[in-house]
Amino acid sequence: MKEINLIPGKKIYFASDFHLGAPDYSQSLVREKRICQWLETIKIDAQILFLVGDMFDFWFEYRNVVPKGHIRFLGKLAELADLGVQIEVFSGNHDMWMRDYFNREFGCEVSRNSIEYLINQKRFLIGHGDGLGPGDTAYKFLKRLFENKMLRWAFANLLHPDWAIFLGNLWAGSSWKKHDKENDVYIYESPEKELLYLYAKEEEQKQHRDYYIFGHRHYKLDLELNPDSRYINLGDWIRFNSYAVFDGEKVALKTFSA
């Protein structure tokens, strides 16, 4: 468990599922500028920024090469890091292939698995959330393939980066229709049908946490597990422009308006 003590007057921010790069350059650029506007507003009181996965719609990091683009977003992260804001990154199912670029440039740790934190004596479990909870067996199988070291080596070494990134973007783009506002399959029905809520509920029976914070599901949710524990899904910046903030006492789920 990682322990964090919040400095008086400072806050912790959480966001996920920017999906920069999708569905095309022009629409992604609008979203990127909006995200940078939000990051500009939080720099005055942010002690820690948690980026909880799927910052990019596709990201494959080579030993000496990273995908081009997203320069405004990356520059803003560099600015925050230079101001002393601690940045914690969780890779998601669209950007799981991170190496050490973010660590070298922003001094941040990149985690693939969920991590438990003790923040101002509140217990948090934080992670992207893909592959957790019941069901979703097809994706869980794909996840094992995508994380296979041999397949990852083959993708990086047997394909030219232009072809590899083209194929990666093609795969990522095939899921974009799921986020289309007119054909939205991400319709929240009830807690009993929300996989990460069920996962958090089961985990809470094993060990108490005050907050379970995840992304991945593209729902903006703040649900009670019991009177002392909450499940929060951070939503996304495709539909909601949503984020969460912890002020040292409680977590609030909010929407950014430029």
Secondary structure by P-SEA (a helix, b strand, c coil): cbbbbbccccbbbbbcccccccccaaaaaaaaaaaaaaaaaacccccbbbbccccccbbbbccccccccaaaaaaaaaaaaaabbbbbbbbccccccccccccccccbbbbcbbbbbbcccbbbbbcccccccccaaaaaaaaaaaacaaaaaaaaccccaaaaaaaaaaaaaaacccccccccccccccccccaaaaaaaaaaaaccccbbbbccccccccccccccbbbbbbccccccccbbbbcccbbbbbbbcc
